[in-house]
Amino acid sequence: MAYDPHFVSTEWLADHLGAPNLVIVDGSWHMPATGRSGRAEYLERHIPGAVFFDLDAISDTSSPLPHMLPSETLFRAAMEALGIGRTMKIVVYDTAGLFSAPRVWWTLKVFGAVDVQILDGGFPKWLEEGRPLEAGEPKIYPASFPAKLDRERVASLADVASAIASGSAQILDARAAERFRGEVPEPRVGLRSGHIPGARNLPVSEVVKEGRLADADTLRAAIAASGIDPAKPVITSCGSGVTAAILWLALDTLGTPPKALYDGSWTEWGGSDRPIATGPAD
């Protein structure tokens, strides 16, 4: 089978459990309103040998915004504490199938990971197939991760505002259509409803089907329907920078990777004094 730079199969992973230079990462994260703890569920059961990547803890905890990218120093320390080496083969999964794993995948890549892929179908497929599990904390082996952040791939509020003003990049929002249009309250209390003026909407439900990334034809059709030209620069966005990485993954699999991901996303923009729009995309 040809090498897929984005995904590995459950069959492949099962055949390589315990292989040297392979690290498996549980990147599960849940919206705060669900009351679920990715770490608690990880400790109850996970793929043998997997370590837990805590999106909220491995972040810039000095920021008022959730799970913003940490410093290179903090990221290096966190990865080395987990036994994740920059040049190792890294396989990321989550308990939803395909929800937070792309954010962990993207984070590892922007900090310089050489070979990182996502488990196709994630933990649900692994469970469905009756594959082995373990509980508790795994044994951690020494690893080196000299982190170097690719800052060009990370958009700030100022970058997004500049892109809108100049037309230098398209903004693609992964939130559900009713949130994008401002028809429902945001999950985070006190946050304005609506979207970044000029942004387009591509809900992740259009690109993820039953916990797996949709096929290439479906992705192309969904992107075209959103009004985005993938041949031109794109900045992906969402509520807090997690599902924006799913859109990044979708575009990347088609050979048209985005220009950047807006790390603060709507939590930052909607919580600022920047203008907002409601209703369908312009």
C-alpha positions in Angstrom: 0.0 0.0 0.0 1.3 3.5 -0.9 2.4 5.7 2.0 -0.2 8.1 3.1 1.3 11.3 4.7 -1.9 12.0 6.6 -3.3 8.7 7.8 -2.4 5.2 9.0 -4.9 2.3 9.2 -5.9 0.5 12.4 -4.4 -2.7 10.7 -1.1 -1.0 10.3 -1.0 0.3 13.8 -2.0 -3.0 15.3 0.9 -4.7 13.4 3.4 -2.1 14.7 2.4 -1.9 18.4 5.6 -1.7 20.4 7.8 -0.9 17.4 10.9 1.1 18.1 10.7 4.8 17.1 6.9 4.7 17.1 4.9 6.8 19.6 1.1 6.7 19.8 -0.7 9.8 21.0 -4.2 10.0 22.4 -5.2 13.6 21.6 -8.8 13.5 22.8 -10.4 16.8 23.8 -14.0 17.6 24.5 -16.0 20.8 24.5 -16.3 22.1 28.1 -20.1 21.8 28.1 -19.9 18.0 27.6 -18.4 17.5 31.1 -16.1 14.9 29.6 -12.4 14.6 30.5 -10.1 13.3 27.8 -7.4 12.4 30.4 -9.8 10.5 32.6 -11.1 8.5 29.7 -7.6 7.9 28.6 -6.6 6.5 32.0 -9.6 4.1 31.8 -8.6 2.7 28.4 -6.4 3.5 25.5 -4.4 2.0 22.7 -1.4 0.1 24.2 1.6 2.3 24.7 -0.3 5.5 23.9 0.6 8.7 25.8 -1.9 11.5 26.4 -1.5 14.9 24.8 -3.5 17.4 26.9 -4.5 20.3 24.6 -5.4 22.5 27.5 -2.3 21.9 29.5 0.2 22.0 26.6 -0.7 25.5 25.8 0.0 29.2 26.7 -1.7 29.1 30.1 -1.0 32.8 30.5 -3.4 33.6 27.7 -7.1 34.2 28.6 -7.9 32.3 25.4 -8.2 28.5 25.5 -5.4 26.1 24.3 -3.3 28.7 22.5 0.0 27.4 21.2 2.7 27.4 23.9 6.2 28.6 23.6 8.9 26.5 22.0 10.5 25.9 25.3 7.3 24.7 27.0 6.4 22.5 24.0 9.8 20.9 23.9 9.6 20.1 27.7 6.1 18.7 27.3 6.9 16.5 24.4 10.1 15.2 26.0 8.1 14.4 29.2 5.8 12.3 27.1 8.6 10.5 25.3 7.7 12.1 21.9 10.7 12.7 19.7 10.7 15.1 16.8 12.0 12.5 14.3 9.9 9.6 15.6 6.9 8.2 13.7 4.0 9.8 15.6 0.4 8.4 15.3 -2.4 10.5 16.8 -6.0 9.5 17.5 -9.0 10.7 19.4 -12.1 9.1 20.9 -14.5 10.8 18.5 -12.9 9.4 15.4 -11.8 12.7 13.9 -12.3 15.7 16.1 -9.3 16.9 18.1 -6.6 14.6 16.7 -6.1 17.0 13.7 -5.4 19.9 16.1 -2.7 17.7 17.8 -1.4 16.6 14.4 -1.2 20.2 13.2 0.4 21.4 16.5 3.1 18.7 16.2 3.8 19.6 12.6 4.0 23.4 13.2 6.6 22.7 15.9 8.7 20.6 13.6 7.6 17.0 13.9 9.0 15.1 10.9 6.6 12.2 10.6 3.1 12.6 12.2 -0.1 10.9 11.0 -3.6 10.4 12.2 -5.3 7.0 12.9 -8.0 6.6 10.3 -11.3 6.0 12.1 -9.6 6.8 15.4 -10.5 5.1 18.7 -14.0 4.1 17.6 -12.7 2.0 14.7 -10.1 0.5 17.0 -12.8 -0.5 19.5 -15.2 -1.7 16.8 -12.5 -4.1 15.6 -11.9 -5.5 19.1 -8.2 -4.5 19.2 -6.1 -4.5 22.4 -6.5 -1.9 25.1 -4.7 -0.9 28.3 -5.3 1.4 31.2 -3.3 3.7 33.4 -0.1 5.5 32.6 2.4 3.9 30.1 6.1 3.6 30.5 7.8 6.7 29.1 11.2 6.5 27.2 13.6 9.4 26.7 13.1 11.4 23.6 14.4 14.7 22.1 12.1 17.3 20.6 14.0 20.5 19.7 10.9 22.6 18.9 10.9 25.3 16.2 7.6 27.0 15.6 6.7 27.7 12.0 5.1 31.1 12.8 4.0 31.6 9.1 1.4 28.9 9.6 -0.2 30.6 12.7 -2.4 33.6 12.2 -3.1 36.2 14.9 -6.0 38.6 15.1 -4.0 41.3 13.4 -3.1 38.9 10.6 -6.7 38.0 10.0 -7.8 41.7 10.1 -5.0 42.5 7.6 -6.0 39.6 5.3 -9.6 40.9 5.3 -8.6 44.5 4.6 -6.2 43.6 1.8 -8.0 40.5 0.4 -4.7 38.6 0.7 -6.3 35.5 2.2 -9.8 33.9 2.4 -11.1 33.1 5.9 -12.8 29.6 6.2 -14.8 29.0 9.4 -15.4 25.4 10.6 -18.3 26.2 13.0 -21.9 24.9 12.5 -23.9 27.1 10.1 -26.3 28.4 12.7 -23.3 29.6 14.8 -21.7 31.1 11.8 -24.9 33.0 10.9 -25.3 34.2 14.5 -28.6 32.5 15.0 -27.7 30.7 18.3 -25.6 31.6 21.3 -22.0 30.6 21.4 -21.0 27.8 23.7 -18.8 30.2 25.6 -20.8 32.5 27.8 -20.7 36.1 26.9 -19.2 35.7 23.5 -20.9 37.5 20.6 -22.6 35.5 17.9 -21.8 35.8 14.2 -18.7 35.6 12.1 -15.7 37.4 10.8 -16.8 39.8 8.0 -16.0 38.3 4.6 -15.5 34.8 6.0 -16.9 31.7 4.4 -18.4 28.7 6.2 -17.6 25.0 5.9 -19.0 23.2 8.9 -16.8 20.2 9.8 -20.0 18.0 9.5 -19.5 18.5 5.7 -16.0 17.0 5.7 -16.1 14.4 8.5 -18.4 11.4 8.0 -18.8 8.8 10.7 -15.6 9.8 12.3 -13.5 9.7 9.2 -12.4 12.3 6.6 -14.7 12.3 3.6 -13.4 11.2 0.2 -11.6 13.6 -2.1 -14.6 14.3 -4.4 -16.9 15.1 -1.4 -14.2 17.4 0.0 -13.8 19.3 -3.3 -17.5 19.7 -3.7 -17.9 21.0 -0.1 -15.0 23.5 -0.5 -16.4 24.7 -3.8 -19.9 25.1 -2.3 -18.4 27.2 0.6 -17.2 29.8 -2.0 -13.5 29.2 -1.2 -10.9 28.9 -4.0 -8.3 26.5 -2.5 -5.8 27.6 -5.1 -5.6 30.9 -3.3 -4.4 31.6 0.3 -6.8 30.3 3.1 -6.8 30.9 6.8 -8.9 28.4 8.7 -10.8 29.3 11.8 -13.4 27.9 14.1 -14.5 28.4 17.8 -11.2 28.0 19.5 -8.7 26.7 17.0 -9.5 22.9 17.3 -11.8 22.1 14.4 -10.0 24.7 12.2 -7.3 22.0 12.0 -9.9 19.6 10.5 -10.3 22.0 7.6 -6.6 22.3 7.4 -6.3 18.5 7.1 -9.0 18.4 4.5 -7.4 21.1 2.3 -3.9 19.5 2.8 -5.1 16.0 1.7 -6.2 17.7 -1.6 -2.7 19.1 -2.1 -3.8 22.7 -1.3 -2.7 23.3 2.3 -3.9 26.6 3.9 -1.7 29.6 4.5 -2.4 29.6 8.2 -4.7 28.6 11.1 -6.2 31.3 13.2 -5.2 30.2 16.7 -7.5 32.5 18.7 -10.4 31.9 16.2 -13.9 33.1 17.2 -13.2 33.1 20.9 -10.7 35.8 20.3 -12.4 37.7 17.5 -15.9 37.5 18.9 -14.6 38.5 22.3 -12.8 41.6 20.9 -14.2 44.9 19.7 -13.6 43.9 16.0 -16.6 44.1 13.7 -18.8 41.0 13.2 -21.3 39.9 10.6 -24.4 37.8 10.9 -26.5 35.9 8.4 -25.1 33.9 5.4 -21.6 34.5 4.0 -21.4 37.7 2.0 
